[in-house]
Amino acid sequence: MKNKVFFIIPTLFAGGAERVISFVAENLNKEKFDVKLYVIGFEKDSKYDIKDLPVYYLNKSRVLHAFMPLVKILIQERPQIVVSSISHLNTMMGLISIFFHRIKFVGRHSTINKVAKKFRPDKKKSLLSQFVDLYSYGTKKLDYIICQSTDMKTDFLENYNYKTDNIWIIHNPITQMGVQKTLVSNNVNGVKRFITIGRLRKIKGHLRLLDILSKLQTPFEYTIIGDGDYKDEIFNKIEELKLRDQINYIQHTNNVYEHLVKHDMFLQGSYSEGFPNTLLESCTVGTPVIAFNVPGGTKEIVEDGVNGFLVNSEEEFLEKLNETKEWDPKTVAKSVYNKFGKEKILNEYEQFFTQILRK
């Protein structure tokens, strides 16, 4: 008899958590597991085409509105394992877990809290939250936590009184293969081509990347792909630094890999990263990266001098931009396939599910 594994996520917007959860859910061994994906949001907002998996949309505008619908689903379906992702949903699932002692509730953690909280806007606490930290309480009620990097596990333990043995580190998988860079350089007339892909948020460090690029003496083009609440600040900075003619902006694309292969370097300016999927994807196609050595999974992906550079300051970042090193796309790609290939990571998920079901 197959074990029921339900994955729950707020939306299927374009994003790292959404891509990983939908990919893992779709590609788990269906001979071993009966898998379903529940999306709290709306099908019209979905950016991912999922063909080999039942997907159910709850059509709710907020995670909290899905509390009772999810309780009813769990009562009717009785899955053995429920996996959620993204902090506020994890909190709610932890609270729901109080009523379902036979179900294993797993939260996929995705942030480095000690850094992320510095970039969150101040919010007025509700009367209830002044007396009870529901976020912490709900998170600690989850049976297991999946962290994407060693730094994330360490950060989680610093923030929560949680059993170390119930935290598993499972990296994100390479979700697409086949697109491979063949040219060592995409330079045209000596113009270097750089790219950054990700949500436009303060913590992603777009502003410091623009400051660095403004000091570059060689010709360049810089492509920014993504959308978010920090867009206006980023474009104000572009105007301030008089970089408009060198910037290409794309709000959203379903062809991430096709853009990556056309560029010379992926630039990551983030102040922390749980596990940077787009950086991994860049290495997958053979495009090297320059990234700040920050808390999170970046240092577990980037092998300095093999598939990119890890730097500790803006000055060092600029130095690496000016280097003329030729990168072998096959070497760059091989460095990540060995560690994050889909077969390896899916096997880790299946072993994890099998082991917690035995307990």
C-alpha positions as CSV (number, residue, x, y, z in Angstrom):
1,M,0.0,0.0,0.0
2,K,1.4,3.4,-1.0
3,N,1.9,6.1,1.6
4,K,0.1,9.3,1.1
5,V,2.3,12.4,0.9
6,F,0.7,15.8,0.5
7,F,2.6,18.9,-0.4
8,I,1.1,22.3,0.5
9,I,2.3,25.7,-0.7
10,P,0.7,29.2,-0.7
11,T,0.9,29.8,-4.5
12,L,2.7,28.7,-7.6
13,F,4.1,32.1,-8.4
14,A,7.5,32.2,-9.9
15,G,9.9,31.5,-7.1
16,G,12.5,29.1,-5.7
17,A,10.3,27.5,-3.1
18,E,7.4,27.0,-5.5
19,R,9.7,25.5,-8.1
20,V,11.4,23.1,-5.7
21,I,8.2,21.9,-4.0
22,S,6.3,21.4,-7.3
23,F,9.4,19.6,-8.8
24,V,9.9,17.2,-5.8
25,A,6.1,16.5,-5.6
26,E,5.9,15.8,-9.3
27,N,9.0,13.5,-9.5
28,L,8.8,11.4,-6.4
29,N,8.5,7.7,-7.0
30,K,4.8,7.1,-7.7
31,E,5.2,3.4,-7.1
32,K,6.1,4.1,-3.4
33,F,4.1,7.3,-2.7
34,D,0.6,8.6,-3.5
35,V,1.4,12.3,-3.9
36,K,-0.9,15.3,-4.2
37,L,-0.1,19.0,-4.3
38,Y,-2.4,21.6,-2.7
39,V,-2.1,25.2,-3.6
40,I,-3.8,27.8,-1.4
41,G,-4.0,30.4,-4.1
42,F,-5.5,30.5,-7.6
43,E,-4.7,28.5,-10.7
44,K,-4.7,31.7,-12.8
45,D,-1.6,32.8,-10.9
46,S,0.4,29.6,-11.5
47,K,3.7,30.0,-13.4
48,Y,4.5,26.2,-13.5
49,D,3.0,23.6,-15.8
50,I,2.7,20.5,-13.7
51,K,1.6,17.5,-15.8
52,D,2.3,14.3,-13.8
53,L,0.7,15.2,-10.5
54,P,-2.8,16.0,-9.1
55,V,-2.9,19.7,-8.2
56,Y,-5.7,21.1,-6.2
57,Y,-6.3,24.9,-5.8
58,L,-8.1,26.1,-2.7
59,N,-8.7,29.6,-4.3
60,K,-7.9,31.5,-1.1
61,S,-6.3,34.9,-1.1
62,R,-4.6,34.4,2.2
63,V,-3.0,31.4,3.9
64,L,-5.1,32.0,7.1
65,H,-8.3,31.6,5.0
66,A,-7.2,28.0,4.2
67,F,-7.1,26.8,7.8
68,M,-10.5,25.1,7.9
69,P,-10.4,23.8,4.3
70,L,-7.1,22.1,5.0
71,V,-8.4,20.7,8.2
72,K,-11.3,19.2,6.3
73,I,-9.0,17.8,3.7
74,L,-6.8,16.1,6.3
75,I,-9.8,14.6,8.0
76,Q,-11.1,13.2,4.8
77,E,-7.8,12.1,3.2
78,R,-5.7,11.1,6.2
79,P,-2.3,11.3,4.6
80,Q,0.7,9.9,6.4
81,I,3.0,12.9,5.6
82,V,2.2,16.6,5.0
83,V,5.0,18.8,3.7
84,S,4.6,22.6,3.7
85,S,6.9,25.4,2.6
86,I,7.3,29.1,3.4
87,S,7.3,30.4,6.9
88,H,3.8,31.6,7.6
89,L,2.3,28.5,6.1
90,N,4.6,26.3,8.1
91,T,3.4,28.1,11.2
92,M,-0.2,27.4,10.4
93,M,0.5,23.8,9.6
94,G,2.3,23.4,13.0
95,L,-0.9,24.7,14.7
96,I,-3.1,22.3,12.6
97,S,-0.7,19.4,13.6
98,I,-2.0,19.6,17.2
99,F,-5.2,17.9,16.0
100,F,-3.6,15.2,13.9
101,H,-1.2,13.1,16.0
102,R,-0.9,10.3,13.4
103,I,0.2,12.5,10.6
104,K,3.9,13.5,10.2
105,F,4.1,17.3,9.6
106,V,7.2,18.5,7.8
107,G,8.1,22.2,7.3
108,R,10.6,23.1,4.6
109,H,12.5,26.1,6.0
110,S,13.9,28.6,3.5
111,T,15.4,31.6,5.3
112,I,18.3,32.7,7.5
113,N,16.3,34.4,10.2
114,K,19.2,36.4,11.8
115,V,19.7,38.2,8.5
116,A,16.2,38.2,7.1
117,K,14.7,39.9,10.1
118,K,16.9,43.0,9.5
119,F,15.3,43.5,6.1
120,R,11.7,42.9,7.1
121,P,9.5,46.0,7.5
122,D,8.3,46.7,11.0
123,K,4.8,45.5,11.6
124,K,2.5,46.4,14.5
125,K,2.0,43.4,16.6
126,S,-1.6,42.2,17.1
127,L,-3.0,42.0,20.7
128,L,-2.7,38.2,20.7
129,S,0.9,38.2,19.4
130,Q,2.0,40.5,22.2
131,F,1.2,37.6,24.6
132,V,1.8,34.5,22.5
133,D,4.5,34.1,19.8
134,L,2.3,32.1,17.5
135,Y,5.0,32.0,14.8
136,S,7.5,30.3,17.1
137,Y,4.9,28.1,18.7
138,G,3.5,26.8,15.4
139,T,6.9,26.2,13.9
140,K,8.1,24.2,16.9
141,K,4.9,22.0,16.7
142,L,6.1,20.6,13.3
143,D,7.4,17.1,13.6
144,Y,10.3,17.6,11.3
145,I,12.2,20.5,9.6
146,I,14.0,20.3,6.2
147,C,16.8,22.9,5.9
148,Q,18.5,23.6,2.6
149,S,22.0,24.3,4.0
150,T,24.2,23.8,7.0
151,D,24.0,27.5,7.9
152,M,20.2,27.4,7.8
153,K,20.2,24.5,10.3
154,T,22.5,26.4,12.6
155,D,20.4,29.5,12.3
156,F,17.2,27.6,13.0
157,L,18.6,26.0,16.1
158,E,19.7,29.4,17.3
159,N,16.1,30.7,16.9
160,Y,14.1,27.8,18.1
161,N,14.2,25.3,20.9
162,Y,14.0,22.3,18.6
163,K,15.3,18.7,18.5
164,T,18.4,18.6,16.5
165,D,17.7,15.0,15.4
166,N,14.5,16.1,13.7
167,I,16.2,18.6,11.4
168,W,17.3,17.2,8.1
169,I,19.5,19.0,5.5
170,I,18.3,18.3,2.0
171,H,19.6,20.6,-0.7
172,N,17.5,21.8,-3.6
173,P,17.8,19.8,-6.8
174,I,18.7,20.8,-10.3
175,T,15.2,21.0,-11.8
176,Q,16.0,21.1,-15.5
177,M,18.7,19.7,-17.7
178,G,19.5,19.7,-21.3
179,V,20.4,23.4,-21.9
180,Q,24.1,23.7,-22.0
181,K,26.4,26.7,-22.7
182,T,28.9,26.0,-25.5
183,L,30.7,29.4,-25.8
184,V,33.4,30.3,-23.3
185,S,32.4,33.9,-23.7
186,N,29.3,35.8,-25.0
187,N,31.3,39.0,-25.4
188,V,30.3,41.0,-28.5
189,N,32.6,43.8,-29.3
190,G,34.2,43.5,-25.9
191,V,31.0,44.0,-24.0
192,K,30.6,41.7,-21.0
193,R,27.2,40.4,-20.3
194,F,26.0,40.0,-16.7
195,I,22.7,38.7,-15.3
196,T,20.8,38.5,-12.0
197,I,17.6,36.6,-11.6
198,G,15.4,36.7,-8.5
199,R,12.7,38.6,-6.6
200,L,13.3,42.4,-6.3
201,R,13.7,42.7,-2.6
202,K,16.1,44.7,-0.4
203,I,17.8,41.6,1.0
204,K,18.8,40.5,-2.6
205,G,21.3,43.3,-2.8
206,H,20.6,44.7,-6.2
207,L,21.6,48.2,-5.1
208,R,25.1,47.2,-4.1
209,L,25.5,45.4,-7.4
210,L,24.5,48.5,-9.2
211,D,27.0,50.5,-7.2
212,I,29.8,48.1,-8.1
213,L,28.9,48.0,-11.8
214,S,28.9,51.8,-11.9
215,K,32.6,51.6,-11.1
216,L,33.4,49.1,-13.9
217,Q,35.6,50.7,-16.5
218,T,34.9,48.1,-19.3
219,P,31.8,48.0,-21.4
220,F,29.0,45.8,-20.1
221,E,25.3,44.9,-20.3
222,Y,23.4,43.9,-17.2
223,T,20.1,41.9,-17.3
224,I,17.8,41.9,-14.3
225,I,15.0,39.4,-14.3
226,G,12.4,39.4,-11.6
227,D,9.6,41.4,-9.9
228,G,9.0,42.6,-6.3
229,D,8.3,45.4,-3.9
230,Y,11.8,46.9,-4.3
231,K,11.5,47.6,-8.0
232,D,11.1,51.4,-7.7
233,E,14.1,51.7,-5.5
234,I,16.2,49.7,-7.9
235,F,15.2,51.7,-10.9
236,N,15.7,55.0,-9.0
237,K,19.2,53.8,-8.4
238,I,19.7,52.9,-12.0
239,E,18.7,56.5,-13.0
240,E,20.9,58.0,-10.2
241,L,24.0,56.1,-11.5
242,K,23.1,56.9,-15.1
243,L,23.1,53.1,-16.0
244,R,19.8,53.0,-17.9
245,D,21.4,52.3,-21.3
246,Q,23.3,49.3,-19.9
247,I,20.3,47.7,-18.2
248,N,17.9,45.1,-19.7
249,Y,14.9,44.4,-17.5
250,I,12.6,41.4,-17.8
251,Q,9.7,41.1,-15.3
252,H,9.1,37.4,-15.7
253,T,10.3,34.6,-18.0
254,N,9.6,30.8,-18.3
255,N,12.9,30.5,-20.2
256,V,15.4,31.1,-17.4
257,Y,18.0,28.8,-18.8
258,E,17.9,30.3,-22.3
259,H,18.8,33.7,-20.7
260,L,21.5,32.3,-18.6
261,V,23.4,30.7,-21.5
262,K,23.6,34.1,-23.2
263,H,25.5,35.7,-20.4
264,D,29.1,35.6,-19.2
265,M,28.5,35.8,-15.4
266,F,25.7,35.5,-12.9
267,L,25.9,38.2,-10.2
268,Q,24.5,37.6,-6.8
269,G,24.4,40.6,-4.4
270,S,22.3,38.9,-1.6
271,Y,22.9,39.5,2.1
272,S,21.8,36.0,2.8
273,E,20.4,33.1,0.8
274,G,18.7,29.9,2.1
275,F,19.7,28.1,-1.1
276,P,19.9,30.2,-4.2
277,N,18.2,28.3,-7.0
278,T,18.9,30.7,-9.8
279,L,22.6,30.7,-8.9
280,L,22.6,26.9,-9.0
281,E,20.7,27.0,-12.4
282,S,23.4,29.3,-13.8
283,C,26.1,26.9,-12.9
284,T,24.0,24.1,-14.3
285,V,24.1,25.6,-17.8
286,G,27.8,26.4,-17.5
287,T,27.6,30.2,-16.7
288,P,30.0,31.0,-13.7
289,V,29.0,33.3,-10.8
290,I,30.3,36.0,-8.6
291,A,28.6,36.0,-5.2
292,F,29.1,37.5,-1.7
293,N,30.2,35.0,0.9
294,V,27.1,35.3,3.0
295,P,25.1,33.1,5.4
296,G,23.2,30.3,3.7
297,G,23.7,27.8,0.9
298,T,25.8,30.0,-1.5
299,K,29.1,28.7,-0.2
300,E,27.8,25.1,-0.6
301,I,27.3,25.7,-4.4
302,V,30.1,28.0,-5.3
303,E,33.6,26.4,-5.6
304,D,35.9,29.3,-5.7
305,G,37.8,29.4,-9.0
306,V,36.0,26.3,-10.3
307,N,32.5,27.6,-11.0
308,G,32.8,31.1,-9.9
309,F,34.1,33.4,-7.2
310,L,33.1,34.0,-3.5
311,V,34.0,37.5,-2.4
312,N,33.9,39.3,1.0
313,S,33.6,42.9,0.0
314,E,32.4,45.2,-2.8
315,E,36.0,46.0,-3.7
316,E,36.8,42.3,-4.2
317,F,33.6,41.9,-6.2
318,L,34.8,44.6,-8.6
319,E,38.2,43.0,-8.8
320,K,36.7,39.7,-9.9
321,L,34.5,41.5,-12.5
322,N,37.7,42.9,-14.1
323,E,39.4,39.5,-14.3
324,T,39.8,37.9,-17.7
325,K,39.7,34.2,-16.6
326,E,38.2,31.9,-19.2
327,W,35.7,29.4,-17.7
328,D,35.0,26.0,-19.2
329,P,31.2,25.6,-19.3
330,K,31.5,21.8,-18.9
331,T,33.6,22.1,-15.7
332,V,31.2,24.7,-14.3
333,A,28.2,22.4,-14.9
334,K,29.9,19.3,-13.7
335,S,30.7,20.9,-10.3
336,V,27.0,21.1,-9.4
337,Y,25.6,18.0,-11.2
338,N,27.7,15.8,-8.9
339,K,26.2,17.4,-5.8
340,F,22.7,18.5,-6.7
341,G,21.6,16.2,-9.5
342,K,17.8,15.4,-9.4
343,E,18.3,11.7,-8.8
344,K,20.5,12.3,-5.8
345,I,18.2,14.8,-4.1
346,L,15.0,12.9,-4.9
347,N,16.5,9.8,-3.4
348,E,17.3,11.9,-0.2
349,Y,13.7,13.0,0.0
350,E,12.4,9.4,-0.4
351,Q,14.9,8.1,2.2
352,F,13.7,10.8,4.6
353,F,10.0,10.0,4.1
354,T,10.7,6.3,4.5
355,Q,12.7,6.8,7.7
356,I,10.2,9.1,9.4
357,L,7.4,6.7,8.6
358,R,9.2,3.9,10.5
359,K,9.4,6.0,13.7
